[in-house]
Amino acid sequence: MHASHPARNTERPAGSESASWRNLRAAPGLATRLLIAVVLLALAGGSPLPGANSLSQFGITWTFDQDYPSGQFANGDYWVVGPVRVIDIKPGSETTGDRTINGSMLNPVVDTKQGYDSASYGQYGPGYDPSLNVGRGVSPAAPLTLPAGSSLISAISEEPAGNRPQLRSAAILTILAAPAPAGSFRPPYCGADKTLRWNKAQLDYSKLRSLPKPRPRRDLAEVEAYLERPWLEHNPDWTGRYLHPSENQPDYGRDMALQIGEALLSLQLDYSEAEKEKLLIRLVQYGIDIYGVAKAGGAWLDLGGHNQGRKMPLLLAATVLGDADMLAYGDAAKHFIFQEDLQTFYVAETDVGRELAAVSGEKREPYIAADIGMAEWGIRHASDPRFDGRNWDVPYRLVSCPCTLPHVLAARLMGLEKQWNWPALFDYYDRFWEVENASRAGGAGSINAFTRVMWSTYRAASGGPPGDGARPVR
């Protein structure tokens, strides 16, 4: 990860006055709006901020036609009071030949179509819709007007066409009707609802454990850096990995889940609340964004190693914020939308001897009567159970499962089994641990050292199997 330090371009030479401020003095309506904004922000407990005619973050700069009240959310992303007129975005979105790069999207919906880069998805495209790229052609003569209640995501492309990922960086600008109270979390970028519902003052640290730090463990600053920048999730199909900016997040779901797993487990250790704050804020913001995508109709389907790791951040955010609606999206009986649940099941009598897919070079053994009641995993169990198989080396078991193990442990440590409401998952990962614990000392298909020491040290501290093992009714 490359660190990036946001900067606000508000400097003026001593004794000078910007054109924007001259316009302000000549425009009582605007002056009143700025004054109200400053007062509201002060009353909310924040520091009054001067107007900004540009904002820069993660290599992206948005320039406005005048100064607007602005500030930062708890995680560092920027807000501005609107409506605003953007007269320049750098780097600019441009087209050379048949390639368009560095696009921007406004309030993206859940879809595979995107407006960032026309080369995205490579041979699996086309996935580019030029009408979704609101950053094309922005200039003082053709400003982009952004209404209050909107999110602008601007991206920087990777140079090679068809690269995976196709994006290098992305930043989010949220346009509000009034200044955000100090400590506010950014509303989800997906969809049009930008209501400010959550604040870091709501965070309930008592929902986290405070377990003695084991060795080896992850360096807290390194784990915090994983989530310094926003992670994009509005294309939850496997092609979404092309839109996971390389400087923001890993492109592959397995690697995303590993990093999030390290963050989840680090929060259960005996750091002070002050030491946990930055990581918790960043991980909660990711959970809020997952919630926004889920509310907009998103689902992280059973796609091998692509889509695990999204559910526990949502449950964490809901739990520490005390948000019942968000928590309900983690209930598998109400929202069966997360890969972790879609891939786990109990072997039933009807599974015994059923026909499985025959793919050259792939081994799948049919289930036998002795397997009935066993907690099991299948790469596409919910969507196409022909790709299940009782053999331990069935394709992708050792890709998807090791990176999910820390999420399951974190859920147990926080006592969220009932809220998760999919017992097959918890039973299966106990089984997975028993099989894998003594094997696979290294490599991508192994349990990493931090997860291994956390599970072996603290799994017993999390209690027994969830509830009475009853299956939820959907």
Secondary structure, DSSP 8 states (H G I E B T S, - for coil): ------EE-----TT---HHHHHHHT-HHHHHHHHHHHHHHHHTTS-----EEEEEETTEEEEEEEEE-EEE-TTS-EEEESSEEEEEEES-BEEETTEEES-EEES--SSS-BSS-TTTTGGG---B-GGG-TTBT--SSS-EEE-SSEEEEEEEE-SSTT-SS-EEEEEEEEEESS---TTB----SSSS------BGGG--GGGS--B---SS---HHHHHHHTSS----S--SGGGGGGS-TTTS-SSHHHHHHHHHHHHHHTTBS--HHHHHHHHHHHHHHHHHHHHHHHTT--B---TTSSTTSHHHHHHHHHHHT-HHHHHTT-TTT---BHHHHTEEE--GGGBT------TT-----B-GGGTT-EEE-TTTTT-GGG--SSTTSTTHHHHHHHHHHHHHHHHHTT-HHHH--HHHHHHHHHHHHHHTTS--SSTTS--HHHHHHHHHHTGGG-SSSTT------
